Amino acid sequence: MAYAEKRGKSWRVRYQLPNGKYDSASGFETKQEALDHGRALETDVRRKVFVDPGDGRTLFGEWVEKWRAVDDVAETSSQTYDSRINARILPQWECVALGDITAMSYKAWRTQLKKQFKKNYVDGIEGVMRMILDDAVAERLIPFNPMPTGSARRRGRHVVVEQEDDYVWATPRQARLAAENALALRGFQWYVMILTIAYTGLRMGEVAGLRRDQMNLLGMEYGRSLRVQWQGQWLTKPATHEVAKGETLESIAALRHVDPRRAADIAKANDLGVDARLRRGQRLRLAKGFTLTPPKYSSYRTELVPPFLADLLSQQMAAGGHDYLVFPSQRGKPLRVDDQFYGRFWHPIIEGADAEPMRRGRKATPELVAIGCDGMVPHGLRHGHKVWLDEQGHPRVAVEERMGHKLQGVEGTYSHASPVMERDIARGLQVAWELSQSTEDADLTEWRSRVAS
């Protein structure tokens, strides 16, 4: 039971902790204030909501290290979290006690971030910070999360928010022009890759991880398909793999690293011999570097492709280039989407470029015409794909399934994409390709009439 003691000119209270031991808090002006504080803490102990005031002195950096050690997320998410924590969060909060992070100090930091970076990046940083502090609350290191919640009543100066959608996406004609620029700049594979993104809506990682054994390009005109089973990522932290029956280090390296020679790297990461026998269910650490991981949100799916694209993909497959991947890099290695990809390939095919003569160590490049989508990123082709399907009026469940999204609520439970819906989408995309051959984007009325027929 809490009791108060006189200490000089102030009072100290002694209160019982959940483990039966006593702790103290001092600096109260009156005996009653000290007793009220101690009794309130003991009430929290009985209600099992007690937060030790001393735990709030844990430094943020110390808590983050513990948090990272037990956080169980996908390898790509872990890599993203580490990047945001190391680059933006720790430099500000590493040496600050958890209990000293206040709503005002957090808002001041967020204001500085918004001045320096784009909204999506700031939102991502905030998301990681919120998870870290929410878990600190769950561990009873602090009584509440000091970050403002989205549901809190907004105060302060009104900020006018632009309602116009400024995300840049491509029409079918613009997608064709981008593909033709890619053909002129780098060749046939890159022409097919641009059209594959535009007419399937695959994410860039899913294109980089598209395996040859996921392609079904034989059969009926509107029965040819590809399977989204993996996404290709360059990882700085090793992923894990659960061994299936009959797998070897070499077969795992071929499956996940698309290179059986990397079996030696997996063996080294697990202190195994290259010829080690594996047991079913055994979990292995993979090597760092290019790795196939499950697609975002585990959005496995099979997509019918329009006939023109199936023919192009068949030609690309026949041309080879890589034993496992459909779209390797120029040097026949896994595709890496980095600054060089954007600077030497993507920006020129989207924004245009002057012809360049041959220089030492670099081939001559032709003149490329701007397609009218300045500022568009590869994801803009995926956005355009969704717009085309909506313009053609396809059922929402079929569109979302093709995009790799899951509908929520009753619609997500009871709605299903039928084969008829999927074939209609493939037919509509074929029409979009045929109409894209004109010098102007097709009129929506013409588009719909062609799709309906």
N, C-alpha and C positions, 0 to 999 in steps of 0.2 A: 504494500500500500504506500502511496506517495506521502512523503513528509518533507517539511521545509526546514532549512538551517540558516541561521544568520551568519553572513560572511562579510565582515567589515561593515560598510554602509549599505550593502545590498543583500538579497536573499538568494539561496540556492535550493533547488528542489531535487530530491532523489526519487526515482521512479523505477518500477520493476519491468525488465525486458521480457520478451517471450521465453527466453531460456532460463528464467528465474533469477538471473543476476540483476544488479542494480546499476543504473547509469545516472548521470546528473546533468542539469542545465542551470546556469547561473546568470546573474545580472538583473534580477527582478527587483523592483523598487519596494514592493510590499510582500508580506508573507502570503496573503491571499492570492496575489498574482502568480506566485511560484507554485502554490498548491493547485490552482486552476490548471496551469500548464501541465503539471505532472499527472493529475487525474485524467485530463483529456488524452494524454498519451497512453495511459493504462487502459482507458476505455477502448482506444484503437487496438490495443493488444488483445483484449477480450473479443472484439469484433473481427479479429484477424485481418485488419487493414492497417496495421502499424507500419510506419516508415521511420526507420531510425534516422534522426536528424544528422547523425555523424556520417551516414552513407552518402549524403549529398556532397561531402568533401572529396569523393572519388573524382580524380581528374578525368575529363572527357577522353583524353588519349588512352588512358588505362582501360576505360570501359570499352572503347572501340576495339582494342586488341582482343579482349575477351569475347566481344560480340562477333568479330570476324571468325574466331576460332570455332564457333558453334553454329554459325549461320549456314543453313542448308538450302542453297539455291543452285540453279543451273550454272554451268561453267561460264557461259557468256554473260549472265547476270552478275556473277561474282566478279568478273573482269571489269564490267562497267561500274559496279559499286566501288571497287578498289580505286579506279581512276578518279571518280568524283571525290572520294574520301581523301585521297592523297593530294589531289591538285587543289581542292577548294575548301574542304571542311576542316581537315586537321590544321592547316596553317592558321585558321582563325580560332579554333576552339581547343586545340590539343592540350594546352596547359591551364585551361579553365575548369574549375570544379563544376560538376553537374548541377549542383544546387545554386550556382551563381549565374547560370544561363537563364535570363529573364526574357519575357515577351518583348520588352523594349530593345534589349541588346540584340535579340534575334532579328527584329524588324530593321534595325539600323544596318545589320550585315546584309540582309536581303535587298535592301535599297541599293547598296553598293553593287551587288551582283547584277541587279537589273540594269544598272547603268553600263556595265561592261559586256554582258552576254545576252544572247537571244533568249526569248521566253522559254522555249522547249528545254534548253540546257539548264536554265535556272529551276524550272519545274522538276527536272530530274534530280538536281542537287537537293532540293527541298524534300523530295520523296525519300531519298536515302536518309537524310537527317531526321525525318519524322519516324522512320522505322527504328533508327538507333535510339531515339529518346522514348518512343513507345515501349520498347523492350526494357529500357531503364526503369520505366514506371512499373512494368510487369514484375521486375526483379526487386521492386520497392527500394530503389536507390534514390528516387525522387518521388514526391507525392503526385505530380501531374506533369504533363508535357507542356512546356512553356510556349511551343509554337502555336500561333493562332490557327483556329480551325476554319474551314471554308464556310461552316454554318453560322459562324459568329457574325453579329450585326456589324456591317461595314461602317466605319466612321472616317471623318477627314474629308479632304477636298475631293470633289467628284472629278473623276478622270474620264474623259470621253473615249470610248472604245470604238474603233473602226469596225463596222459590221461587214464590210466588203471582204469576200473570200479572196485572199491574195496568194493562195497556194497554186503554184504553176503546174499545170497538167497538159497533156498533149491530145490533140484530136487524131483520128486515124491518119489523115493526110500528113500531119506533122510527125507522127511516129514513123511513117514511111520515109519522109525526108531525112529524119535522123538516121534511119537504117541505111539509106543510100549514102549518106556522108560517112558512116562507119565502114561501108563497103569500100569506098574510095580511099579511106585513110588506112585501113588495116586488112581488109579482105573479107571473104565470104563468111567465115565463122562469126565475125562481129556483126555483120548484117543480120544473120539469123538470131544472134543473141538479143539484139535490140527488139526485133519483132516477137521473139519469145516472151520477153518481159511484157511488151505491150498487149499481146493477145492471150496471155495466160494470167497476168496479174501477179506473177511470182515476185517474192521479195528478192533483193539482190543476193542475199546469202543463200537463198534456195536455188537461184540460178548457178551460183558458184559451186553448190553442192549437188547439182543434178547429175546423177550417175547414169551411165549408158544402160545398165540393167533395169532402170526404172522406166525405160521407154517402150511403148507398145505401138509401133508404127505400121503394123500389118493389119489387114482385114478390111472391113467395110469403110466406105468413104467417111461416114460420120461415127465410126466406132474406134478411131485411133486416139491414143491417150498417152499421158505421162503421169508418173506417180511422184508426189512430193513426199519424200521420206526423210530427207536430210537437209541441213543447211551447212554450208562451208564457212568455217571461222578460223582465223589465225589467233590462237590462244597463247597467252603468256603464263597461264596456269594450267596444269595438266587436267584433262577430263578423266572420267572413269568409265569402265566398260565391264558389264556383267557377262561372264563367259557362258556361251550357249553350248549345247552338246556338240562335240566333234570339232570345236574351234581350236585353232593353234595360234601361236603368236604371229605367224606369217599371215594367216587368213584374217586375223583381227587388224593387222597393220594395213592389209589391202582394203578392208571394209571401212575402217575409220580414218586412216591416214592416206588412203588411196595410193599406197606405195608399200608393197610387201617387204621391201628392203629395210623399212623402218621397224621391223620386228626386233632388231638389235637394240633400238632405242627404248622400246617397251620393256624388253628384258632388263635393261639397265635400270630403268625407273622402278622396277619391282624386285631387283636383286635376284633375278632368275637367269638361268642359262637359256640360250636361244632355242634349244631343243626341248625345253621344259614341257612336261605334260601338264595340261590344265584340267581342272575339274569343273563340272557344270555348276554355275552359280558363283564361282570365284570372282571377286572384284579386283580389277587391275587398274593401275594408274597408267594412263596413256602418256605419250611423249608430248612435249610442248610443240607449238607450230600449227600447221594446217591440220584441222580435225573436222570430221563430219559429226555434227551434233543434231539432236532432234530439232525439227522446225519450231519456230516461235509459237508459244502457247500449245505445243504438241499438235499443231494444225496439220496432221497427216491428211492427205486427200488425193484423189485421182481426178484429173481434169481431161475432158475431151478437148481435142484441139481441132481447129478448122482445117479443111483439106489442104489449103495452100501451105500452112505452117507445118503440117505433118510431112508434106513432100520436102520442104526445106530442111527439116530436122533429119529426115532420112538421108539426104545428101550430105549433111554435116556429119552424121554418124559414119557414112561410107568413107568420108575423107580422113577419118581417124584423127590423130593429134594427141590422144591420150588413151591409155588402156582402160580407164575407169570413168573419167569425167567427160561430159558432153562439151563443156566450154572451158578448156584450160587457158592458161596465159599464152602470150605470143611465143614463149620459150618452151611450151609444152609442160609447164608446171601448174599446180593449182592456182586459180585466179585469186589475186589479192587486190581488193578495192582500197587503194590508198591515195596519197597525194599525187603520185605519178599517174595513176589511172585517171584521176580527174583532170590533171593538168595537160597530159599528152593525148588523151582520148576523149573523155566525156565533154569537157567544155568546148573543144573545137567542133565536135559533131552537132552540138546544140546551138552554139552561139556563132558558128562560122569562123573561118580563118583564111588568111592569105596563103597563096601558094609559097612554098619554101623550097629553094634549090637543095641539092644534095650537099651535105657538109660532112666533114670528117666524123665518122662514127654514127652518122644519122642519115637515113634515106630521105630523098626528096618527097615532099607532100603536096598534094593538089590543092587547089582553092576549094574551100568548103562554104556553102551558102547557109546563112542563119535560117533557122526554121521557124522563128517567131515565138520561141519559148525561152527567152533568156532567163537564167536563174533557175531553171528546172533541174532537179536532181533525179537520179534514177527512179526514186520512189514516185516521181511524178508520172511515170508511165503506168505504174500500178493504180494511181489515183484516176488517170484517164481511162483505164480499163473498167473501173467501177462506174464511171460516168457513162461510158458507152452502153453498158448493160442496163443501167437505169433508164437511159434514153430509149432503149429498145423495149422497155416495159416488161422485163423478165421478172418472175416471182422473187420476192425478197429472199426467201429461204434458199433458193438455188444460187442467187448472187452471193449471199454471205458465205455459203458453203464453199463456193469456188474461191472466194477471197481468203478462206481459212479462218473465218470468224464463226462464233457460236452465238446463235440467237438466245436471248434470255426469256424467262417466263413461259407462259402457256404456248406462245408461238414456237419457242425453241424446243419445247417438249413434244408437241403434236405435229409440227410441220416438217416435211421431209422433201428433199430434192429427188424427183423421179427421173428415170432415164429419158422420158419425153422432154422434161425441162432442160436437161443437160444437152440433149441434141439440138433443141431450139437455140440454146446459147451458142453452140458451135456454128449453127447455120447463120445466126445473126452476126457472128464475128467474121464469117466468110463474106457476107454482104458488106460489112464495114471495110474489109480489105479491097474488095472489088471497087467500091465507091471511092476509096482513097486514091485511086489511080488518076483521078481528075486533077485539074489545076487548082480547083477550089474545094473547100470542105463541102460535103454533101448537105443538101437541105434536109432538115429533120423529117419533113413530110415524105420525101423520096425514100429516106432511110427506112422509115416505118412501113411504107408500102412494100418495099422490097423484102423486108423481114417477114411481113405478114403473108406474102405470096410464097 
